Amino acid sequence: MGLIYLDSCLVIYLVENHPRWGERVAGAVALAEGARFGISPLVKCECLVGPMKRGDPVLERAYSQLFDKFADLTMPGPVFVQAARLRAHFGLRTPDALHLACAQHPPRLRGAMDE
């Protein structure tokens, strides 16, 4: 199995153990045996807003620890062009278009060129 992109909602459900979706998402992740998961900088940004707004360093740390378990995807210029295309054709909001464009883009892991 290849790389699976996780949207912010899925990461939030995992970390904050959402009453309806937390267990389901955790189960789906566990079932994806051998899969690698990736997140974008946008996922990190969206996930950290709540803990920072509430001044909750424990929850902020929980997110950071989970982020470290996922591949850190980059969002180069072509991702933004694809996001604009998605917005124009489907009327998506900018964050949703960026998530989808990042998921569609051939993965380039942050730091991969440094190895």
Backbone as CSV, one residue per row, in Angstrom:
resi,resn,N_x,N_y,N_z,CA_x,CA_y,CA_z,C_x,C_y,C_z
1,MET,0.850,-1.179,0.000,0.000,0.000,0.000,0.886,1.229,0.000
2,GLY,0.446,2.269,-0.687,1.224,3.488,-0.793,1.021,4.433,0.367
3,LEU,1.282,5.675,0.096,1.153,6.725,1.096,-0.302,7.186,1.161
4,ILE,-0.841,7.296,2.357,-2.221,7.735,2.562,-2.180,9.119,3.210
5,TYR,-2.833,10.071,2.544,-2.874,11.440,3.056,-3.972,11.553,4.102
6,LEU,-3.631,12.134,5.237,-4.616,12.370,6.297,-4.972,13.851,6.339
7,ASP,-6.243,14.129,6.231,-6.780,15.477,6.341,-6.770,15.883,7.816
8,SER,-6.872,17.167,8.069,-6.875,17.697,9.440,-7.954,17.068,10.309
9,CYS,-9.149,16.893,9.758,-10.250,16.329,10.545,-9.886,14.958,11.097
10,LEU,-9.275,14.138,10.273,-8.917,12.783,10.717,-7.888,12.829,11.842
11,VAL,-6.925,13.725,11.720,-5.897,13.854,12.760,-6.531,14.372,14.053
12,ILE,-7.430,15.329,13.939,-8.120,15.860,15.124,-8.932,14.751,15.789
13,TYR,-9.645,13.964,15.010,-10.430,12.856,15.570,-9.532,11.884,16.323
14,LEU,-8.352,11.616,15.780,-7.420,10.691,16.439,-6.905,11.255,17.763
15,VAL,-6.396,12.468,17.712,-5.758,13.051,18.901,-6.765,13.365,20.000
16,GLU,-7.920,13.910,19.609,-8.888,14.342,20.610,-9.943,13.280,20.890
17,ASN,-9.750,12.093,20.316,-10.650,10.956,20.520,-12.112,11.380,20.401
18,HIS,-12.449,11.896,19.227,-13.805,12.359,18.936,-14.812,11.277,19.315
19,PRO,-15.897,11.638,20.011,-16.847,10.632,20.505,-17.467,9.753,19.416
20,ARG,-17.692,10.319,18.245,-18.309,9.513,17.182,-17.278,8.907,16.229
21,TRP,-16.254,9.688,15.888,-15.343,9.272,14.825,-13.961,8.826,15.303
22,GLY,-13.562,9.182,16.514,-12.216,8.873,16.994,-11.857,7.403,16.913
23,GLU,-12.714,6.573,17.446,-12.458,5.131,17.450,-12.480,4.557,16.033
24,ARG,-13.381,5.055,15.215,-13.480,4.568,13.832,-12.233,4.914,13.030
25,VAL,-11.759,6.131,13.181,-10.550,6.541,12.457,-9.351,5.752,12.966
26,ALA,-9.237,5.600,14.275,-8.124,4.817,14.837,-8.169,3.384,14.323
27,GLY,-9.356,2.804,14.235,-9.506,1.447,13.717,-9.108,1.341,12.258
28,ALA,-9.501,2.321,11.464,-9.147,2.321,10.040,-7.638,2.458,9.851
29,VAL,-7.021,3.307,10.656,-5.565,3.472,10.586,-4.881,2.160,10.969
30,ALA,-5.369,1.520,12.003,-4.783,0.244,12.440,-4.948,-0.836,11.374
31,LEU,-6.071,-0.827,10.663,-6.319,-1.826,9.620,-5.439,-1.631,8.386
32,ALA,-4.950,-0.437,8.196,-4.111,-0.136,7.029,-2.684,-0.598,7.292
33,GLU,-2.558,-1.861,7.592,-1.275,-2.475,7.948,-0.239,-2.255,6.854
34,GLY,0.916,-1.798,7.231,1.994,-1.581,6.290,1.908,-0.271,5.524
35,ALA,0.834,0.472,5.703,0.685,1.739,4.993,1.485,2.833,5.690
36,ARG,1.879,3.801,4.901,2.502,5.001,5.459,1.480,6.122,5.347
37,PHE,1.478,7.001,6.313,0.547,8.115,6.323,1.327,9.407,6.181
38,GLY,0.739,10.362,5.460,1.392,11.641,5.263,0.466,12.791,5.607
39,ILE,1.070,13.878,6.057,0.323,15.100,6.356,1.071,16.281,5.743
40,SER,0.327,17.327,5.486,0.910,18.548,4.916,1.117,19.587,6.015
41,PRO,1.854,20.647,5.699,1.978,21.749,6.658,0.617,22.353,7.001
42,LEU,-0.326,22.309,6.054,-1.672,22.824,6.303,-2.371,22.020,7.402
43,VAL,-2.171,20.711,7.418,-2.757,19.869,8.467,-2.224,20.313,9.827
44,LYS,-0.925,20.499,9.906,-0.331,20.935,11.182,-0.916,22.267,11.625
45,CYS,-1.007,23.199,10.703,-1.554,24.519,11.007,-2.978,24.412,11.544
46,GLU,-3.832,23.695,10.825,-5.237,23.601,11.225,-5.400,22.874,12.562
47,CYS,-4.613,21.848,12.780,-4.741,21.072,14.014,-4.276,21.829,15.250
48,LEU,-3.288,22.680,15.095,-2.719,23.370,16.255,-3.489,24.610,16.687
49,VAL,-4.397,25.099,15.853,-5.145,26.314,16.188,-5.932,26.136,17.486
50,GLY,-6.688,25.051,17.601,-7.518,24.824,18.790,-6.716,24.793,20.078
51,PRO,-5.678,23.939,20.164,-4.890,23.910,21.399,-4.222,25.242,21.718
52,MET,-3.764,25.937,20.691,-3.122,27.233,20.933,-4.127,28.276,21.398
53,LYS,-5.308,28.256,20.813,-6.360,29.199,21.194,-6.779,28.964,22.644
54,ARG,-6.852,27.679,23.036,-7.254,27.330,24.409,-6.089,27.391,25.392
55,GLY,-4.878,27.610,24.884,-3.705,27.626,25.758,-3.463,26.272,26.393
56,ASP,-3.552,25.213,25.589,-3.439,23.843,26.077,-2.143,23.196,25.577
57,PRO,-1.025,23.382,26.310,0.253,22.841,25.855,0.293,21.306,25.839
58,VAL,-0.503,20.667,26.677,-0.535,19.197,26.698,-1.120,18.671,25.386
59,LEU,-2.231,19.260,24.948,-2.843,18.840,23.690,-1.950,19.217,22.504
60,GLU,-1.328,20.379,22.586,-0.405,20.799,21.528,0.740,19.793,21.389
61,ARG,1.271,19.326,22.502,2.345,18.323,22.505,1.849,16.991,21.950
62,ALA,0.609,16.614,22.263,0.034,15.373,21.742,-0.027,15.417,20.214
63,TYR,-0.408,16.562,19.679,-0.420,16.717,18.222,0.990,16.588,17.657
64,SER,1.941,17.296,18.250,3.320,17.267,17.756,3.883,15.852,17.769
65,GLN,3.571,15.096,18.796,4.047,13.712,18.874,3.428,12.851,17.778
66,LEU,2.155,13.071,17.472,1.527,12.312,16.400,2.074,12.751,15.041
67,PHE,2.304,14.047,14.855,2.861,14.539,13.600,4.167,13.819,13.268
68,ASP,4.974,13.567,14.292,6.272,12.916,14.091,6.148,11.495,13.549
69,LYS,4.978,10.885,13.676,4.774,9.521,13.197,4.388,9.471,11.721
70,PHE,4.087,10.622,11.134,3.634,10.688,9.754,4.704,11.285,8.850
71,ALA,4.641,10.924,7.572,5.520,11.551,6.588,5.125,13.022,6.454
72,ASP,6.112,13.874,6.380,5.910,15.312,6.290,5.970,15.703,4.818
73,LEU,4.820,15.906,4.187,4.760,16.222,2.768,5.005,17.701,2.520
74,THR,5.574,18.002,1.373,5.792,19.398,1.002,4.620,19.883,0.159
75,MET,4.500,21.177,0.049,3.453,21.778,-0.787,4.124,22.752,-1.754
76,PRO,4.750,22.217,-2.813,5.408,23.096,-3.780,4.389,23.849,-4.635
77,GLY,4.882,24.764,-5.436,4.037,25.612,-6.275,2.953,24.884,-7.058
78,PRO,3.259,23.746,-7.706,2.218,23.051,-8.475,1.006,22.624,-7.637
79,VAL,1.195,22.396,-6.345,0.063,22.049,-5.479,-0.913,23.227,-5.418
80,PHE,-0.397,24.427,-5.340,-1.252,25.613,-5.253,-1.973,25.870,-6.580
81,VAL,-1.293,25.597,-7.694,-1.939,25.742,-9.001,-3.074,24.733,-9.137
82,GLN,-2.818,23.489,-8.722,-3.864,22.461,-8.763,-5.026,22.842,-7.831
83,ALA,-4.710,23.403,-6.676,-5.762,23.842,-5.744,-6.631,24.917,-6.389
84,ALA,-6.006,25.833,-7.118,-6.780,26.878,-7.815,-7.696,26.244,-8.858
85,ARG,-7.186,25.236,-9.569,-7.997,24.524,-10.559,-9.199,23.857,-9.895
86,LEU,-8.958,23.207,-8.777,-10.032,22.529,-8.041,-11.073,23.529,-7.542
87,ARG,-10.614,24.668,-7.053,-11.549,25.707,-6.601,-12.387,26.214,-7.759
88,ALA,-11.722,26.461,-8.893,-12.425,27.007,-10.054,-13.467,26.034,-10.601
89,HIS,-13.121,24.757,-10.632,-14.020,23.772,-11.245,-15.075,23.217,-10.293
90,PHE,-14.749,23.124,-9.014,-15.671,22.466,-8.085,-16.171,23.359,-6.957
91,GLY,-15.678,24.593,-6.914,-16.143,25.525,-5.891,-15.699,25.179,-4.482
92,LEU,-14.585,24.446,-4.362,-14.084,24.084,-3.036,-13.537,25.313,-2.319
93,ARG,-13.579,25.262,-0.998,-12.925,26.300,-0.208,-11.413,26.098,-0.327
94,THR,-10.652,27.167,-0.131,-9.203,27.095,-0.312,-8.550,25.986,0.520
95,PRO,-8.817,25.866,1.825,-8.151,24.791,2.577,-8.489,23.398,2.031
96,ASP,-9.750,23.177,1.679,-10.143,21.870,1.145,-9.463,21.600,-0.194
97,ALA,-9.387,22.612,-1.037,-8.717,22.464,-2.329,-7.229,22.166,-2.132
98,LEU,-6.604,22.813,-1.156,-5.178,22.550,-0.878,-4.957,21.138,-0.355
99,HIS,-5.830,20.664,0.526,-5.702,19.288,1.018,-5.787,18.304,-0.139
100,LEU,-6.793,18.485,-0.991,-6.989,17.563,-2.109,-5.832,17.643,-3.100
101,ALA,-5.380,18.833,-3.409,-4.263,18.997,-4.341,-2.994,18.365,-3.785
102,CYS,-2.740,18.521,-2.496,-1.561,17.918,-1.865,-1.657,16.393,-1.931
103,ALA,-2.850,15.866,-1.688,-3.056,14.419,-1.732,-2.872,13.884,-3.150
104,GLN,-3.200,14.684,-4.160,-3.077,14.252,-5.551,-1.658,14.391,-6.090
105,HIS,-0.877,15.249,-5.479,0.469,15.539,-5.968,1.407,14.380,-5.656
106,PRO,2.290,14.023,-6.599,3.258,12.958,-6.284,4.024,13.340,-5.022
107,PRO,4.052,12.453,-4.042,4.644,12.825,-2.749,6.120,13.161,-2.846
108,ARG,6.440,14.277,-2.238,7.831,14.655,-2.044,7.940,14.961,-0.568
109,LEU,8.701,14.166,0.113,8.804,14.306,1.555,9.771,15.418,1.905
110,ARG,9.419,16.178,2.909,10.295,17.254,3.367,11.618,16.623,3.799
111,GLY,12.693,17.209,3.331,14.013,16.714,3.709,14.501,15.561,2.844
112,ALA,13.667,15.053,1.930,14.045,13.899,1.130,15.262,14.211,0.256
113,MET,15.422,15.466,-0.150,16.549,15.827,-0.995,17.823,15.950,-0.180
114,ASP,17.693,16.074,1.136,18.851,16.215,2.009,19.508,14.871,2.300
115,GLU,18.778,13.777,2.033,19.300,12.442,2.396,20.318,11.964,1.411
